[in-house]
Amino acid sequence: MTKIQEISLDDLWESASIADRPFNPESLINLPNLARRYLECAIAPGTILASTVRLWMHGEMKFGKDWHSFKAEEVICWDRGMIWQVTTLMNGLPILGDDRIVDGVGEAKWNTLQRSGEDITRSCVGRVHSESMWLPSVLCRPDISWAELSASQVQATFTALGEPAKITLTVSNQGILEQIKVDRWGSLKGEAFHYSDFGGIVEDSGTFEGYTIPTQLRGGGSSAVNALSPRATSSTARSIKPSIAESQARVDHIMKVFS
């Protein structure tokens, strides 16, 4: 088995390269109208096109039938992966979670329980694909193929971190992201791994350093990695993670972005 990268959030954050290419709306001239509307709303002209973002979030996640408050921090480095670390309580006891995909190796960890392997890696990559909503600059890259599905939906197709991605965005008349859906590799309650819908509904957005991104959302999927075990009793897609079925998360702050 490939060894899990033992790096910290700070390590991943500091590894990002810095560039100075600014966002120019004229570069979107060949994109479908809806894709241009979304990207022009999400990124202010002249904003440096970032490849890495750091997020702080809080909200609620579901264990079985009960909801639990959580706090989390995440770094998404588009060319390497992501690390997401969360703290919550269950029966008065702390539970520490760590989801990561770094340099092609994925892992899901809750306290002393750890899962890894090819299926976990593919599922973690799918999560990174969906979280492009917090790093819309990566959707300006030339390898993104766009198709307008309707007056309010547009689809982006690309490959990132070695996995194909197909992201469907629902966008308002003003260009605000309202919903995101991806095909994600995962498993629920021990079933065979397969691709299924995964995504979120955006309830609020905010602007940070030239980027307008979701700051409050509900999300989930019909199938994803079960973080506890194949026998976990939760009826949610992923029983103890935010931005998942019947969960809510609010992004507090973006510290800075690297390009």
C-alpha angles and dihedrals in degrees: 000000000000111000117252113245108251097211131131133232088257092051092053091045094050092047092068115112120232123229135165106222108136126210112261115187089206088069088069095060094114095048124100113271094251094051090051091048092053096046094044089053094044097049126041117224112269094022112140110253103244129207097186135047135180120212138187117199143173134186142108133306131188128242108184104309097339133087122224130190117239142185122205144174126206140184119198114194104180098208096044108027136248145287121209120185122187138181126201140147131244120184087348093303124115119248118197120198131192123184117180146162113184126168093343099314121106133195138176115200133179114179103306096343112099131180126187141149137102096307093049090048092052091048092050090051089053089055091054090051091054092047091062081100086078093047105038092164090079089063088065091068117117094238092067115105115205131201126179109224100181142336089290106025131072129174129216120200123191145124121255130170089002096301130101116245133200113184123184116201126195108207132188125232087262093053097254115146110245103170141004129199131182138176104248131187112233152118134237123206095346099309120142115284114258142147117277141155118291128169150103148254115235114224100175140005136202138191123241125174093336097319124109107202139156113286098174127030148150117221148166147127144233090247137018142135111305102228098204109040141303088268097054112134099216114121093207121099093248110012104209109024132095125240087037135108112323091353129122130208134180121200109224104189148343110221098196143320131234126206 
